[in-house]
């Protein structure tokens, strides 16, 4: 959670640690809409 509050880019590893049923691809539209940084 500390990574989220620090606005560190999302990675597949971070997303799956928060919810194993969701992938980074599943969140792509939401991430884009809110402008959250995304790991490349």
C-alpha positions as CSV (number, residue, x, y, z in Angstrom):
1,X,0.0,0.0,0.0
2,X,2.9,2.3,0.6
3,X,3.7,2.2,-3.1
4,X,0.2,3.4,-3.9
5,X,0.3,6.4,-1.6
6,X,3.7,7.3,-3.0
7,X,2.2,7.2,-6.5
8,X,4.8,4.7,-7.7
9,X,4.0,3.3,-11.1
10,X,1.7,0.3,-11.0
11,X,3.2,-3.0,-12.0
12,X,1.6,-6.4,-12.5
13,X,3.3,-7.6,-9.3
14,X,1.8,-4.7,-7.2
15,X,-1.7,-5.2,-8.7
16,X,-1.7,-8.9,-8.1
17,X,-0.5,-8.4,-4.5
18,X,-3.6,-6.2,-3.9
19,X,-6.0,-8.5,-5.7
20,X,-5.0,-11.7,-7.4
21,X,-8.1,-11.8,-9.5
22,X,-7.3,-8.5,-11.3
23,X,-4.5,-7.9,-13.9
24,X,-2.9,-4.6,-14.9
25,X,-4.6,-5.0,-18.3
26,X,-8.0,-5.1,-16.5
27,X,-7.2,-1.8,-14.9
28,X,-5.8,-0.1,-18.1
29,X,-8.8,2.1,-18.8
30,X,-9.2,3.2,-15.1
31,X,-5.5,3.9,-14.8
32,X,-5.7,6.1,-17.9
33,X,-8.8,7.9,-16.8
34,X,-7.3,8.9,-13.4
35,X,-3.8,9.5,-14.7
36,X,-2.1,7.2,-12.3
37,X,1.5,6.4,-13.3
38,X,2.0,3.0,-14.9
39,X,5.2,0.9,-15.2
40,X,6.3,0.4,-18.7
